[in-house]
Amino acid sequence: MSEILYDTIPSFDLNDFISGDLAARKKFAAAIGEAYNNIGFIAVKNHGFAEELQENLYQASKKFFALPQEIKTKYDGAKTHGQRGYTGKMKEHAAGRKVGDLKEFYHFGREITGSTSPHYQANILPEEVKEFGEYSLQSYQQLEKVGRTILKALALYLEQEEYYFENKVDKGISILRPIHYYPLTQEEAASEAVRAAEHGDINLITILMGASAEGLQVKRQDGKWIPITAVPEQLVINVGDMLQRLSNNKLKSTLHRVVNPNGDKATSPRYSIPFFMHGNPDMSLKVLDSCIDEKHPKRFEDATVEEFLMQRLREIGLAK
């Protein structure tokens, strides 16, 4: 497959897959597969995630993060290994870095009553902004549906049966993360700390609804950083490290970052709400046989979703 150096991420109409016959679905799968092989990011329209719900969630997120620090700290998620609730400023850092990112965020996930797994804990719902939890849980369900559709297409691209991922993500330990990149002081803007240092996502795929300000950048294979701006009617969807492992690097988990703004923009906040889609804890990330040949020998050791996730959470400071 030839290398393509995109100046922006390619855009697709998800309805081409949802409403198409098998030939149309395979054509869509091949097209997004090529994009994921080259840059690891795409944008999709006609995805079914209501724009009104997106706007409601962003407004509720802003309302929560505007609360006094002592109230936000009431919902601290440290006892959940950061899997639920609030995580304060500079608590998370990219793997290999010791300096925390200039952000605070909140986690919502799947609940399974009676489960002793740390991945299915009860959500921590703020009393002061009840709609924050309500809109987050509604968004979680809609974004998971979008993610399962993308995975059906990627299953075809990886020469698997279309529903290959269905029983591997039906109890997925996915996380919805509203993020607040707070206004920076002059000292913070000039320091080595950044809003989000360059990193690859841990999970299968990440779905991002339109961020509130510029700053997200993606690293092309030639090393050039290109800006990504999510438009309201589209979702940005990128491949994470787990899918890169499963596909033996056929699908690329591309490095990306959120840079500090310059000048007056540094005193403006930025809000972002990614949905990190994971498989079930026991899902195998063993490289697919269809992705191994003489030119592409197996590159990754076997692991489950849970094993790989906990390893990475320790690396970024969210678990011990």
N, C-alpha and C positions, 0 to 999 in steps of 0.2 A: 504494500500500500504506500503510495507516495505521500511525502510530508507536505502539509499545507500550513503556511504561516498566516494565520488570520490576523486582521487588524482590529476586528471586533468579534464577539462570539456569534456563531451562526444561529439563526432563528428558524423554528419549525412550527407547523400547525398540528397540534396533537389530535385534532379531529380527523386528520388523514389516517391516523392509526385506529382510532376508536371506531370510525364509521367505515373503514375500508375492508375489502375482502382480503384473503390471505396474501395475494400478490402485492396489494397496496401496503399491507402491514409489513411485509418483508422489505419492501422498498424503503419505507420509513425507518425500519430497524437498521438497514444498511447505511442510510444517510446519517442517522444520529451516531451510529457506531463509528463511522469515519471521523465525525467531529470529536467524539470522545477519545478516539485513538490519537488524534492530533493535538487537541487543546484541552480536552477534559471538561469543557463547559458548553452548555447550549442554553437557549431561551425558547420557551414554548408559549403559544397563545391557544385560546379555546380549550383551556385546561379544566374548566368547571369550578374553580375556586372563586367564590363570589367576591367581587371587588368591594361591595359594601362591608362584608365581614372583615376583609383586610383593613379597610379604613377604621372600622370600629376597634379592631385589635391594636392598631398603631396608636389611636387616641387613648385607649385604656392603658397601654404601656407607658406612654408619656405621663399619664396621671399617676401611675404607681411610682415611677422613678423620680417624680417631683416631690414625693413624700419626704419628710425629715429622715435623716439617716437612722435615728434611733428606732423609728417605726419600721423601716426596711429591714433593719437588723433583727427584728422580731421573727422574721421569716427566713433566717439564715439556714442554709441547707447543708452545713458542714457535717452534721450527724448522718446525713444520707449519702456521704461521699460526693456531695455536689450533684446528686442525681435529681433532686427536687429542690424547689425553693430558691432563695436569693443567694447569690455569690457576689461579694463586695469587690470594690475597686482593687485592681492589681493583684488579685488572688490567683488568676490563671496566667500561665506563660507558655510560649511555644516550646516544643521539645528542643532541648539543647540550649535554652536560654534560662538565665536566672532572674532577669528583670520581668516583672509582671506587665501585662497589657493594660492600657489606659481605658478600662471599660468595667462595667458592672452588668450583671445579667440575671435572668430568672429561668428556672427549668420546670417544664411540665412533661409528664410521661404517662405511660400506660399503667393503669391500676388493675391488679387481679386480686380480688378479695380472698384472704386465706393463704396466699402464697408467702413462703418464707424467703423468697428470692429478693435481694436488694434492688433488683431491676423493676419490680412491680409494686413499689411502695406507694402509699397514698400520696396524692398531690397536696402541696401546702398552698392553701388558698387565702390570699390577703383579705381581711375583713374590711379594710378601709376602701378598697377598690374591687368590689365583688365582680364587676363586669370584666375585670382583667382575667380572672380565672375562667369565667364563662366563655368569653370569646376565644381564649387560648385553647380550651378543650374542644370547642367547635372547630377551630382551625386545624387542630391536630388530626381530627377525623377526616377532614376534607383533603388535607395535604397527604395523608397516608394513602388515600384513594388515588391521588395523582401519581404518587411514587410507585404504587403497584402497577399502574398502567405503563410507566416508563420501564419498569423491570420486565414486564411481558415483552416489550420490544427488544430489550437487551438480551433476553433469553434467546430470542430468534437469532440475533446477531452472533451470539456465542454458540450457535448450532445446537441449542437445547430445545426441548418442547416448550411451547409458549407459556405454559403455566408452571415452569420449573421452579420459580421462586415462591409460588403461592403458599405452600405449606411450610416454607422456611421463614416467612415474614408475618404469618397470621397472629403470632404473639410477639411481634418485634419489639425490641426495647428502645424504640425511637424516642427522641427528645425534641421538644419545641423550645427554642431559646430566644425570647425577646432580649435584645441587647441595647444598652444605653452607653454610647461613647460620649462621655460628658465633656463640657467645655474645658479647654486646657488653660492652665496658667502659662505665663511666659516661660517659667522654669520647666514645666512639663513638656511644652512644645519644643524646647531646645535640648531636652535630655535624650538619652539613648532609648528611652521607653517609647513605644508606639501604640497606636490604638489596637492593632492586631499584627503581631510579627508574622513573617512569612511561614506558612505551614500547609500541610495537606490535611484534609479532613479524615477522621478515623473511620467513618461509617461506610455504608454501601453507596448511598447517594445523599446529596444535600439539596434541599429545595428552598430557594430564597425569594420571598415576595419583595416588591420594590422598596429598596432602602431609601431613607429620607434625605440623603445627601451623598455627594461624590466621595470617593476615597478607596473603593474596592479596586484592586488591581490583580491581574492574572499573569503568570509568567509563561511566556511561550517557550517552545522547545529550543529556540535559538537564544534564549536568555533575556529577551526583551519583555519589559512589563507593559501590559496594555490595560487601559482603564475599562471598567465594566459599570454601566449604568442600567439598572433594572427599570424598565418602563412599566407603568401601572397595570396594563392589561397582560403583561407577560410574567412568567416565572423563570428565574434562572436556576438551572439544575446542573450540578457538577458531580463527578465521580469521586468517591472516597477511597481510602486505602484498602478497605476490605474488598471492594469490587475489583480493585487493581490486583490484589493478591489472587482472587478467585480466577481472574481472566489472564493471569500470567503476564501482566503489564500490557495486555491488548487494549484495555480501557485505562486511560491515564488519570491518576489522582494528581492534579496539577497544583503546584504551589501557588498560593494567593495570599494577599495581605490587605490590611486597611491602613493607609498611610495617614500621618498627621497632616491636617490642612495648614496652609500658610496664612499669615497676616490676620485680618479680621475674622476669617473663617474659623480660625482656631478657637474662637470664643463661642462658636455655635455648636450645639449638640448634634449628634448623629444617631439615628435609631435604625436597627436592623433586626429582622426576625427570621432566622434560618430554622428549617426543620431537618434534623439529622436522622435519616432513616436507617435503622439497624435491622438485622435479621433477628430471629429467635436466639436465645443464648447458646443453644446447642447446635446451631447451624454450622456446618463444616465450611471452612474457607480453603479446603484442599483445592489446589489448582485443577481446573477442569481438563480432562483428557483432550477435549477438542481444541484446547489452547496450547498444546505441547506438540512440537515437532523437532526435526533436526536443527533447524535454524533458531528455534525458540525452546530450549530446554527448560525444565521446571526451575523457577527462580525463587520460590518461596516455600518455607517449611509449613507443614500442616498445622492448623490451629482452628479453634472454634471462635465464634463471635465473642463469647464471654472472655476467653483467654486473651485474645488480642485486645479487646476493649480495656480490660483491667491493666494490662501492660502499658497501654498508651495513657490511661488516666493517671497512672503513677508518674509517667514521664512529664506530664503537663501540670502536675501539682494538685490534681483534684482527688487523688486517692493515695493511700500510704501502703 
